[in-house]
Amino acid sequence: MIRIVFTEDEIEQLRKERFNNDHPRVRRKMEAVFLKSQGISHQKIGEMVGVTQNTLQNYLNQYKSGGIEALMDLNFRKPISPLEEHRTIIEEDFNKVPPATLIEAAARIKK
């Protein structure tokens, strides 16, 4: 069990952000940490918010190490396609002569 001491200001900010933040994942993190601030068990928080215990632990560790600002960080993995370096050429070619089918598009890209 992760022990965190919350100030009244932090609880109030969590209360607001869990409904008002623009991103649904941030709202979920805020909700989970807010529920923790209310003394609810980790198992119950996981059930209420719909996250695993590992995910909840990650949220709480983020909060403990960086506060509310850390919960707002969204570090999505952004893989880059090997075709990215050819994007301009492919787009120009497809704009000149649009492929009729996906098979044709795939063949032209491969070429």
C-alpha positions in Angstrom: 0.0 0.0 0.0 1.4 3.4 -1.0 1.1 6.0 1.7 0.4 9.6 0.6 -0.5 12.6 2.7 -2.8 15.0 0.8 -3.3 18.7 1.5 -6.7 20.2 1.3 -5.6 22.2 -1.7 -4.4 19.1 -3.5 -7.7 17.3 -2.8 -9.6 20.3 -4.1 -7.5 20.4 -7.3 -8.0 16.6 -7.8 -11.7 17.1 -7.2 -11.8 19.7 -10.0 -9.5 18.0 -12.5 -11.2 14.6 -12.4 -14.2 16.3 -14.1 -12.7 19.3 -16.0 -9.5 18.1 -17.6 -9.6 17.9 -21.4 -8.2 14.4 -21.6 -10.1 11.3 -20.5 -7.0 9.4 -19.4 -6.0 12.4 -17.2 -9.5 12.5 -15.7 -9.2 8.8 -14.9 -5.9 9.3 -13.1 -7.3 12.2 -11.2 -10.3 10.2 -10.2 -8.2 7.3 -8.9 -5.9 9.6 -6.9 -8.8 11.6 -5.6 -10.5 8.3 -4.4 -7.2 7.4 -2.7 -7.3 10.8 -0.9 -10.7 9.8 0.4 -9.3 6.7 2.1 -10.8 4.2 -0.3 -9.0 0.8 -0.6 -6.9 0.2 -3.7 -9.0 -2.8 -4.7 -12.2 -0.7 -4.5 -10.5 2.2 -6.5 -9.5 -0.2 -9.2 -13.0 -1.5 -9.5 -14.6 1.9 -9.5 -12.2 3.5 -12.0 -11.8 0.4 -14.1 -8.0 -0.1 -13.9 -5.8 -2.9 -12.8 -3.8 -2.7 -9.5 -0.6 -2.3 -11.5 -2.1 0.7 -13.3 -3.3 2.2 -10.1 0.1 1.8 -8.5 1.6 3.6 -11.5 -0.9 6.5 -11.1 -0.1 6.7 -7.4 3.7 6.6 -8.0 3.4 9.3 -10.6 1.5 11.5 -8.1 3.9 10.8 -5.3 6.9 11.7 -7.4 5.6 14.6 -9.3 2.2 15.7 -7.9 -0.8 16.7 -10.0 1.4 17.9 -12.8 2.9 14.4 -13.2 -0.7 13.0 -13.6 -1.2 15.4 -16.5 1.7 14.0 -18.5 0.6 11.7 -21.3 3.6 9.8 -22.6 2.0 7.7 -25.3 4.3 5.5 -27.3 4.5 6.9 -30.8 6.0 4.4 -33.2 7.3 5.7 -36.5 6.6 3.8 -39.6 9.6 2.9 -41.8 7.6 4.6 -44.7 7.7 7.9 -42.9 10.8 9.0 -44.7 9.0 8.4 -48.0 5.7 10.1 -47.1 6.2 13.1 -49.4 6.9 11.0 -52.4 4.0 8.6 -51.8 1.6 11.5 -51.2 2.6 13.3 -54.4 2.3 10.1 -56.4 -1.1 9.3 -54.9 -2.4 12.8 -55.4 -1.3 12.7 -59.1 -2.9 9.3 -59.8 -5.0 8.0 -56.9 -4.9 4.2 -56.5 -8.2 2.4 -57.3 -7.7 -0.3 -54.7 -5.8 -1.0 -51.6 -3.9 -3.7 -53.4 -2.8 -1.2 -56.0 -1.8 1.2 -53.3 0.3 -1.4 -51.5 2.0 -2.5 -54.8 2.8 1.1 -55.6 4.2 1.8 -52.2 6.3 -1.4 -52.3 7.7 -0.4 -55.7 
